[in-house]
Amino acid sequence: MAAPNSHRTDDWWRDAVIYQVYPRSFADGDGDGTGDLAGVRARLPHLAELGVDAVWFTPWYVSPLVDGGYDVADYRTIDPAFGTLGEAEKLIAEARELGIRTIVDIVPNHVSDQHAWFRAALEAGPGSAERERFHFRPGRGEHGELPPNDWPSQFSGRTWTRVPDGEWYLHLFTPEQPDLNWAHPEVRREHEDVLRFWFERGVAGVRIDSAALLAKDPALADFVEGVDPHPYIDQDELHDIYRSWRRVADAYGGVFVGEVWLPDAERFARYLRPDELHTAFNFNFLSCPWEADRLRRTIDDTLAEHAPVGAPATWVLCNHDVTRTVTRYGREDTGFDFAKKAFGTPTDLALGTRRARAAALLTLALPGSVYLYQGEELGLPEADIPRERIQDPMYFRSGGVDPGRDGCRVPLPWDADAPYCGFGSETEPWLPQPEGWSAYAADRQSADPGSMLSLYREALRLRRSTEGFGDGPLDWLPAPDGVLAFRRAGGTVCVVNLSAAPVELPAHGAVLLASGPLDGAGRLPSDTAVWLGA
C-alpha cells in the first residue's frame, strides 16, 4: 500500500491528522479480551486507508492500570498485556512504511506506586535521598495527623496519603500515582533519558501528559482560590524543563504536543515558543458547545493565541477522557465539563450524529493539525457501562456520582458478524460492548458510502489533495446568524449551518463534500456542513 503522505516535509506536524489509539480498546490480537500491539499491527491497513499522518498511543508501559495506564511502573518496558518492546519496535517500523508516524505518551508528573523509585522511597524512610525524588512531608497537627497542605485533587478526594512511618506523600491524582519532585536533578535526567530511549526506537513525537503540573511551589503553600501564582499549575520553572526537553527532541527531529489546560491565552502561548513545545492541545475547542457564536469566538481566540509564537493550532473533538462527540452533541448542553458529568443524561443520538458529521468537516477545514480519537471515525456513541463493570477511578473517588470515562473507552467494533464485533476472539472484552454495537462495525461502514467512516475517509483524502487545507490563513465570509463560513488559501470554502433552518449556499463552482444531503433547492440544511470548490 502506498504511503498516503510520503510528500510531507520535516514540518509535517503543522497540519497533520493524528489518530489516537487507546491500546486496551483498539484491537485484541491474542484473544485475551484486552487490546494489544498485535491487534494494532493487524489493523494498520485501516489507519492507512483512513489517511492519517501519525498515531498517538496512550501509555503502553508496564502499569498496574489503576488509572488506565497513566500510572507507569517502567517507562522503558511494554506492559505484557500489550506485548513486548520488540513488538513495539516492529509496530513503529511497519507504520512508518505505510507513511504513518508514531507518537508515544510520556507521563512526567507522577509514576505508579509500584515504580522502583517509589518502592525504594518507602523502604528508605524519612530524610532519605530516595524520598527526595518525591514530595514527602511531615503532617500538620499536634501529632502530624493532618495533611501538609490543602491542595485540591485533579480527581476527587485527598492529594496526600500517610505512610506507616508518619510522613505523607503528594499525589495530585490517585494515591497510586505519587508526584515526582521536578526540582530534583535526577528526575530531570531520568526523563530526558526516557525521551532518548523512545526517539532512538523511531518514534516521531511525544505527547506530554498533564504538562502544566510538574513544577510545584517549593514551600507547598496552601491553595487559595483566585490567588496567583497557583502552587502547582503553570509554575515558571516548567519552561526551563521544556527548553531542556526541546534540545533532546531537536537532536532526533522529534516533536512534542503538550496537554496544557490553561485559561490564560498569553501564558498558554509561552509553552509554544520556538525553543519549547511544538504544539499543545486546544481544550477550549473540545469543550465548546455546538453554537455558532461560541465556536467562532473559540476559533478566533485559538488562532490569535498561537500567532505570536508562530505555532500551529490543534483541533480535537474528543479523546479518551471526554464524552464522545455523537453523544455530547445530542444533549441539551452540548459543551463538555468534567464537573457536569452525570448518569442518565437524555441524548438524541440521531441529532448528535448529524452534528458530529458536520463538526468533522468543520474541524478538518481549520488551519493547523487535527487529533482524531479512535472510534470517532465510526460515529461511536458514549456507552452506558453497568456500574458493576466500571473501572475508572474517577467513578470510585467521586463516591459513584461521576460516571467516569469508561464509556468512551469501550472496545471497537470491527466485524459486524464476528463474536464481540471482531475485537478479538470469543473472549469477552475488558469492558462490555453495548447491545447493537455491530451497527457501527468498520466492515459494515466500509461498504456504505453514506457512513461516518466513508465521510472521514473522503474528507481526509480531500484534505491531503486540495490546495490550501492544513496550516495557513483563514478568512471569514459574511454569513447569516447561526452559520459559520470561511475560505482557505486555495479557495475552498467551508460552510456550517448551526441554525434551525436551511440557508442558501454562497456562489461556488462545485460541492466537494457535504456532511449530509442538501435539500432540493441546493440549500444547506440545519446541522450540516459542506466544502465548496471555487
Residue pairs with C-beta under 8 A, 6 or more apart in sequence:
1 45
1 48
1 49
1 98
2 99
3 97
3 98
3 99
4 48
4 51
4 52
4 53
4 98
4 99
4 100
4 464
5 12
5 51
5 53
5 99
5 464
6 99
8 16
8 53
10 253
12 53
12 54
12 101
13 54
13 205
13 255
13 278
13 279
13 312
13 369
14 312
14 368
14 369
14 470
14 471
15 312
15 367
15 368
15 369
15 469
15 470
15 471
15 472
16 53
16 54
16 101
16 369
16 370
17 51
17 52
17 53
17 54
17 364
17 369
17 370
17 372
17 460
17 463
18 52
18 53
18 54
18 55
18 56
18 103
18 257
18 369
18 370
18 371
18 372
19 47
19 50
19 52
19 54
19 55
19 56
19 371
19 372
19 374
20 55
20 56
20 58
20 319
20 320
20 371
20 372
20 373
20 374
21 40
21 55
21 56
21 57
21 58
21 374
22 35
22 58
22 68
22 320
22 373
22 374
22 409
23 35
23 36
23 37
23 40
23 57
23 58
23 60
23 69
23 82
24 34
24 35
24 68
24 69
24 81
24 82
24 409
24 411
24 430
25 35
25 374
25 409
25 410
25 411
25 412
25 429
25 430
25 431
26 35
26 39
26 40
26 43
26 374
26 411
26 412
27 35
27 36
27 39
27 40
27 42
27 43
27 412
27 414
27 423
27 424
28 34
28 35
28 36
28 39
28 411
28 423
28 424
28 425
28 427
28 429
29 36
29 37
29 38
29 39
29 40
29 41
29 42
29 424
30 36
30 38
30 39
30 424
31 424
31 425
31 426
31 427
32 81
32 424
32 427
33 424
33 427
33 428
33 429
33 430
34 81
34 82
34 429
34 430
35 82
35 411
35 423
35 424
36 81
36 82
36 83
37 60
37 78
37 82
37 83
37 84
37 87
37 88
37 91
38 83
38 87
39 424
40 55
40 91
41 87
41 90
41 91
41 94
43 414
44 91
44 94
44 95
44 98
44 100
45 98
46 442
47 55
47 95
47 98
47 100
48 98
48 99
48 100
49 457
50 377
50 453
50 456
50 457
50 460
51 457
51 460
51 461
51 463
51 464
52 100
52 372
52 460
53 99
53 100
53 101
54 100
54 101
54 102
54 103
54 204
54 205
55 95
55 100
55 101
55 102
55 103
56 103
56 104
56 105
56 205
56 207
56 257
56 371
57 102
57 103
57 104
57 105
58 68
58 69
58 70
58 105
58 320
59 68
59 69
59 70
59 72
59 105
59 107
60 69
60 78
60 79
60 82
60 88
60 104
60 105
61 69
61 72
61 73
61 74
61 75
61 76
61 77
61 78
61 79
62 72
62 73
62 74
62 77
62 78
62 79
62 80
63 69
63 70
63 71
63 72
63 73
63 79
63 112
64 71
64 73
64 112
64 113
64 114
64 176
65 71
65 79
65 81
66 112
66 174
66 176
66 177
66 393
67 173
67 174
67 176
67 177
67 393
68 320
68 392
68 405
68 409
69 79
70 107
70 173
70 177
70 209
71 110
71 111
71 112
71 113
71 114
71 174
71 176
71 177
72 107
72 111
72 112
72 115
73 111
73 112
73 114
73 115
73 116
74 115
74 116
75 106
75 194
75 197
76 85
76 194
76 197
77 85
78 84
78 85
78 87
78 88
88 201
89 201
89 202
91 102
92 102
92 201
92 202
92 203
93 202
95 101
95 102
96 102
96 202
101 203
101 204
101 205
102 202
102 203
102 204
102 205
103 203
103 204
103 205
103 206
103 207
103 255
103 257
104 198
104 203
104 205
104 206
104 207
105 206
105 207
105 209
106 191
106 194
106 195
106 198
106 206
106 207
106 208
106 209
107 209
107 210
108 180
108 182
108 191
108 208
108 209
108 210
108 211
108 214
109 172
109 173
109 179
109 180
109 209
109 210
109 213
109 214
110 171
110 172
110 173
110 177
110 178
110 179
110 180
111 117
111 118
111 177
111 178
111 180
112 118
112 176
112 177
113 119
113 175
113 176
113 177
113 178
114 176
117 130
117 133
117 134
118 134
118 178
120 130
121 128
121 130
121 131
121 133
121 134
121 136
121 169
122 163
123 130
124 130
124 131
125 131
125 165
126 136
126 138
126 165
126 166
126 167
131 167
132 181
132 184
133 180
133 181
133 184
133 186
133 187
134 169
134 170
134 178
134 179
134 180
134 181
135 169
135 170
135 178
135 179
135 181
135 216
135 220
136 167
136 168
136 169
137 148
137 167
137 168
137 169
137 170
137 220
138 144
138 148
138 166
138 167
138 168
139 145
139 146
139 147
139 148
139 160
139 162
139 166
139 167
139 168
140 146
140 147
140 148
144 166
144 168
147 158
147 159
147 160
147 162
147 168
148 160
148 168
148 170
148 220
149 160
149 220
149 221
149 222
149 223
149 231
150 222
150 223
151 159
151 160
151 170
151 172
151 220
151 222
151 223
151 231
151 232
152 159
152 223
153 159
153 172
153 173
153 397
154 172
154 173
154 210
154 213
155 173
155 174
155 393
155 394
155 397
155 398
156 394
156 397
156 398
156 399
156 402
157 397
158 175
159 170
159 171
159 172
160 168
160 169
160 170
160 171
161 168
161 169
161 171
161 175
162 168
163 169
169 178
169 179
170 178
170 179
170 216
170 220
171 177
171 178
171 179
172 179
172 210
172 213
172 232
174 393
174 397
179 216
180 187
180 214
181 187
181 216
182 188
182 214
182 215
182 216
182 237
182 241
183 215
183 216
183 218
183 237
188 241
188 244
191 245
192 244
192 245
192 248
195 206
195 245
195 248
195 249
195 254
196 248
196 252
198 206
199 248
199 249
199 251
199 252
199 254
200 252
203 254
204 253
204 254
204 255
205 249
205 254
205 255
205 256
205 257
205 278
206 249
206 254
206 255
206 256
206 257
207 256
207 257
207 258
207 259
208 256
208 257
208 258
208 259
208 277
209 259
210 259
211 238
211 242
211 258
211 259
211 260
211 271
211 277
211 280
212 233
212 234
212 238
212 258
212 259
212 260
212 261
212 262
212 271
213 232
213 233
214 235
214 238
214 241
215 232
215 235
215 236
215 237
215 238
215 241
216 231
216 232
216 235
217 229
217 231
217 232
217 235
220 231
221 231
222 231
223 230
223 231
229 235
229 236
233 262
234 262
234 264
234 267
238 271
239 270
239 271
239 273
239 276
242 256
242 258
242 271
242 276
242 277
243 275
243 276
245 256
246 256
246 275
246 276
246 277
248 254
249 255
249 256
249 278
255 278
255 279
256 277
256 278
256 279
257 277
257 278
257 279
257 280
257 281
257 314
258 271
258 277
258 279
258 280
258 281
259 280
259 281
260 268
260 271
260 277
260 280
260 281
261 283
262 268
265 301
265 304
265 305
266 305
268 280
268 305
269 305
269 306
269 308
269 309
269 311
270 276
270 309
271 277
271 280
272 278
272 279
272 280
272 306
272 309
272 311
273 309
274 309
274 310
278 311
279 311
279 312
279 314
279 369
280 311
280 314
281 314
281 316
281 371
282 302
282 313
282 314
282 315
282 316
284 298
284 301
284 302
285 295
285 298
285 299
285 302
285 315
285 316
286 316
286 317
286 318
286 319
286 322
286 336
287 335
287 336
287 337
288 294
288 295
288 298
288 335
289 333
289 334
289 335
290 329
290 334
290 355
290 359
290 498
291 334
291 498
292 481
292 482
292 483
292 484
292 496
292 498
292 499
295 362
295 484
295 498
296 476
296 484
299 366
299 474
302 313
303 313
303 367
303 474
306 312
306 313
306 368
312 367
312 368
312 369
312 471
313 366
313 367
313 368
313 369
314 368
314 369
314 370
314 371
315 363
315 366
315 368
315 369
315 370
315 371
316 363
316 370
316 371
316 372
316 373
317 325
317 356
317 359
317 360
317 363
317 373
317 376
318 324
318 325
318 328
318 373
318 376
318 408
319 371
319 373
319 408
320 373
320 405
320 408
320 409
321 405
321 408
322 328
322 336
322 405
322 408
323 336
323 341
323 382
323 407
323 408
324 375
324 376
324 380
324 381
324 382
324 407
324 408
325 352
325 356
325 359
325 376
326 349
326 352
326 353
326 356
326 379
326 380
326 381
326 382
327 347
327 349
327 352
327 381
327 382
328 334
328 335
328 336
328 352
328 382
329 351
329 352
329 355
329 356
329 359
330 347
330 348
330 349
330 350
330 351
330 352
330 353
330 355
330 381
331 345
331 346
331 347
331 348
331 352
332 346
333 340
334 355
338 402
341 402
341 403
342 401
342 402
342 403
343 403
347 381
347 382
349 381
351 527
352 381
353 379
353 452
354 515
354 516
354 527
354 528
355 527
356 376
356 379
356 452
357 379
357 452
357 455
357 515
357 516
357 528
357 529
358 496
358 497
358 498
358 515
358 516
358 527
358 528
358 529
359 529
360 376
360 452
360 455
360 456
360 459
360 515
360 529
361 455
361 459
361 494
361 496
361 513
361 514
361 515
361 529
361 530
361 531
362 484
362 494
362 496
362 529
363 370
364 370
364 459
364 460
364 463
364 469
365 463
365 469
365 486
365 488
365 492
365 494
365 531
366 474
367 470
367 471
367 472
367 473
367 474
367 488
368 470
368 471
369 471
372 456
373 408
374 412
375 408
375 412
375 440
376 456
377 452
377 453
377 456
377 457
378 412
378 413
378 440
378 441
378 442
378 445
378 452
378 453
379 440
379 451
379 452
379 453
380 410
380 412
380 413
380 440
382 407
382 408
383 406
383 407
383 408
383 410
383 431
383 432
383 433
383 434
384 407
384 434
385 403
385 404
385 406
385 407
385 410
385 431
385 432
386 432
387 400
389 406
389 431
389 432
390 396
390 403
390 404
390 406
391 404
391 406
391 430
391 431
392 404
392 405
392 406
393 404
394 402
394 404
394 405
395 402
395 403
395 404
395 406
406 431
409 431
410 429
410 431
410 432
410 433
410 434
410 437
411 420
411 421
411 423
411 424
411 429
411 430
411 431
411 433
412 421
412 423
412 442
413 421
413 422
413 423
413 433
413 437
413 438
413 440
413 441
413 442
414 421
414 422
414 423
414 441
414 442
414 443
415 421
415 422
415 441
415 442
415 443
416 422
416 438
416 439
416 441
416 443
416 444
417 438
419 425
419 426
420 426
420 427
420 428
420 429
420 433
421 433
421 437
421 438
421 441
422 441
422 443
423 429
423 433
438 444
442 453
444 451
445 451
445 452
445 453
445 454
446 453
446 454
448 454
455 513
455 515
458 513
459 513
459 531
462 469
462 512
462 513
462 531
463 469
463 470
466 490
466 492
466 512
467 489
467 490
467 491
467 492
468 488
468 489
468 490
468 491
468 492
469 488
469 490
469 492
472 488
472 489
473 488
473 489
474 486
474 487
474 488
475 486
475 487
475 488
476 485
476 486
477 485
477 486
477 487
477 493
477 506
478 485
479 485
479 495
479 503
480 499
480 503
481 499
482 497
482 498
482 499
482 500
483 495
483 496
483 497
483 498
483 499
483 503
484 494
484 495
484 496
484 498
485 493
485 494
485 495
485 496
485 506
486 493
486 494
487 493
488 494
490 534
491 533
491 534
492 512
492 531
492 532
492 533
492 534
493 506
493 508
493 531
493 532
493 534
494 529
494 530
494 531
494 532
495 503
495 505
495 506
495 524
495 529
495 530
495 532
496 528
496 529
497 503
497 524
497 525
497 526
497 527
497 528
497 529
498 526
498 527
499 526
500 526
501 526
502 519
502 521
502 523
502 524
502 525
502 526
503 523
503 524
504 523
504 524
505 518
505 522
505 523
505 524
505 530
505 532
506 532
508 532
508 533
508 534
509 532
509 533
509 534
510 532
510 533
511 518
511 530
511 531
511 532
511 533
512 530
512 531
512 532
512 533
513 530
513 531
514 524
514 528
514 529
514 530
514 531
515 528
515 529
515 530
516 525
516 527
516 528
517 525
518 524
518 525
518 528
518 530
519 525
524 530
